[in-house]
C-alpha cells in the first residue's frame, strides 16, 4: 500500500529547532516531488515547502523561508523538514504529501497522517 | 501570491441533496485546481484534480468544473459519509495556496 508516515513532532520552546521525517513506502520515491503542508488545529491548510525528486529544486512559503530547510534521502525513501528559529505561529499539524504525477505543478494525491508540532 | 476564496464557508444540507461549493482565484489559474475532502483528525483526501478530473476511487457523485478564475465542486446526492470540510487548492504557481475551506454539515 502506498503510504507516508510522519514522525518527529513534539513540544519545543520558541527559538528552538525540530526535525520532521516522512517515511515513504510502496512507490518509486525518487520520481516524485514531495511537499510539506501544515494546518493549525481548527484552521485551514498552508503550503510550507516542496522539493523535486532529485533535490535539485526546493521551494518555500514566505512564512518559513530562511528558517526551514526541506531535504530528502532517496536511498532511504525519506523526506525531512528541518525547522529552526521556531515561533509560536509555527504550531500546527505538519503533513507530508506526494505530488500526483511527479511534476512541480501537481495536486497532492497521497498524504501522511500528520505530526503535531507545538511551539510554547 | 494567488488568493483562493471559497463560498460558502459553511453549508447545511440533508442526505440526498445536491450541493455546490464555489472557489474563486485572484488571477487566472487555467485548470490547475484541486479539491480535497477532510474529516476531523484526518489528512485531506484528493477528490478532483485539474479542475474536473475525478481521482481514482472517488465516487462519481463528486464532480468539478470551471477554468480561469471560477470553479465549482458539486456533490450530486449527498451521502452520510460526505459531511466534512472541503478545500480547493491552486497549483498554477508552485506557491500553492488553498481556499479557507467549506464545512458541510447536516441540516
Interface residues (C-beta under 8 A of the other chain):
Chain A: X35 X44 X45 X46 X47 X50 X59 X61 X62 X95 X100 X104 X105 X106 X107 X108 X109 X111 X112 X113 X114
Chain B: X1 X32 X34 X36 X42 X43 X44 X45 X46 X49 X50 X55 X87 X89 X91 X92 X93 X94 X95 X96 X97 X98 X99 X100 X101
